[in-house]
Amino acid sequence: MVKINKDMTISEIIAVDKEIVKILLEAGMHCVGCPSAQSETLGEAGFVHGEDSDELVKKINDFLESK
């Protein structure tokens, strides 16, 4: 199983499982489809959107482990 980390880009994370988009949207990252957002890391996106990227990483990895 792939483990997500905050240094991965949004596009790398979505490539792991497209259902992760829902988690990102729930976290207020509504620009997941924007071309520029695809090259930013989860850590950068978390900072821009005022989200704790460590919590988001945990939430995504918990989701992946539950599959």
C-alpha angles and dihedrals in degrees: 000000000000116000116215120224133183092250092065118098121246089248092053091050094048090049089061092059127347090213088072087078088075091056091049092049091050088054090057096258095134093158096069089122096051114111093231093050090057092068098045120093124244088248092055092045091049091052093049092048097041093246127140101246092198090058090047092051089052092048092050094046091047088053092050092048091052092059 
